[in-house]
Amino acid sequence: MSTRIDAWVWSVRLFKTRSAAAEACRAGHVKLNDATVKPAQAVSVGDTVRAWVNHREYVYEVTALVSKRVGAPVARQCYIDHSPPPPSKELLSSIPQRDRGAGRPTKKERRETDRLRGRA
């Protein structure tokens, strides 16, 4: 038995809607066994699913197939979580934030951002 990848990531609550899951697959944010997949790709037990959701990477090993959305406790039994830990609160607070509607960053602000991200 197999299930579509977009239905599976929606069922285990990685995405709020199935259409959002399908759109993420089309955009390349969901990978199956380190390969970019289309929404109709079949997923089976033992596969590794990588998803980029809300600026964070999730790595799940499939242990059970579900095609209908299930509750959170049941969803946790359908995968083994191999995701890296989320970034610390100190790191998130150290990232400079621009006021909404402040316009385009100045050249000085772009240099500071590049230096912070290690691109300089």
C-alpha positions in Angstrom: 0.0 0.0 0.0 1.2 3.5 -0.7 0.0 7.1 -0.2 0.5 10.3 -2.1 3.3 12.5 -0.5 1.1 15.6 -0.4 -1.7 13.7 1.4 0.8 12.2 3.9 2.5 15.4 4.9 -0.9 17.0 5.3 -2.2 14.0 7.3 0.7 14.1 9.8 0.1 17.9 10.3 3.1 19.4 8.6 0.8 21.6 6.5 -2.6 23.1 7.4 -4.3 22.3 4.1 -3.7 19.6 1.4 -3.5 22.3 -1.2 -0.7 24.0 0.8 1.1 20.6 0.9 0.7 20.1 -2.8 2.0 23.6 -3.5 5.1 23.0 -1.2 5.8 19.8 -3.2 5.6 21.7 -6.5 7.9 24.4 -5.1 10.5 21.9 -4.1 10.1 22.3 -0.4 9.3 18.6 0.1 11.8 15.9 -0.7 11.4 12.1 -0.6 14.6 10.2 0.0 16.6 13.4 -0.9 14.9 13.8 -4.2 12.4 16.6 -5.1 9.0 15.1 -5.8 5.7 16.0 -7.4 2.6 15.9 -5.2 1.4 12.6 -6.6 4.6 10.7 -5.7 4.0 7.6 -3.7 5.4 7.4 -0.2 5.9 4.0 1.6 7.0 2.8 5.0 10.7 3.4 5.6 11.0 6.4 3.3 12.6 9.6 4.6 10.6 12.8 4.1 12.3 16.3 4.3 10.1 19.3 4.4 10.9 23.0 4.7 8.0 24.6 6.7 8.0 28.1 8.3 11.7 28.6 8.0 12.6 25.3 9.6 13.6 21.9 8.2 11.7 18.8 9.3 13.1 15.3 8.7 10.7 12.4 9.2 11.1 8.7 8.7 7.7 7.1 7.7 6.5 4.4 10.0 2.8 4.3 9.0 0.8 5.4 6.1 -2.2 7.7 6.5 -4.1 9.5 3.8 -6.8 11.1 6.0 -6.0 13.9 8.5 -5.6 12.4 12.0 -5.2 13.8 15.5 -1.8 15.0 16.7 -1.2 11.9 19.0 -2.0 9.5 16.2 0.1 11.6 13.7 3.2 11.3 16.0 2.9 7.5 15.7 3.2 7.7 11.9 6.8 8.9 11.8 10.1 9.0 13.6 11.4 12.6 14.0 15.0 13.1 12.9 14.7 16.9 12.6 17.5 19.2 13.8 16.7 21.1 17.0 15.1 24.6 16.4 17.4 27.6 16.7 17.8 29.0 20.2 15.8 32.0 21.3 19.0 34.1 21.7 20.0 33.5 18.1 16.5 34.4 16.9 16.5 37.6 18.9 19.9 38.6 17.7 18.8 38.7 14.0 18.1 42.3 13.2 14.4 43.1 12.4 13.2 45.9 10.2 10.0 47.8 11.0 7.2 46.8 8.7 6.8 49.3 5.9 10.2 50.8 6.5 11.0 50.5 2.8 14.1 49.0 1.1 17.2 48.5 3.2 20.0 51.0 2.9 23.4 49.9 1.6 24.8 50.0 5.1 21.9 47.7 6.4 22.5 45.3 3.5 26.3 45.1 4.4 25.4 44.4 8.0 23.0 41.7 6.9 25.5 40.1 4.6 28.2 40.3 7.4 25.8 38.6 9.8 24.9 35.8 7.3 28.6 35.2 6.5 28.4 36.4 2.9 31.0 39.1 3.2 
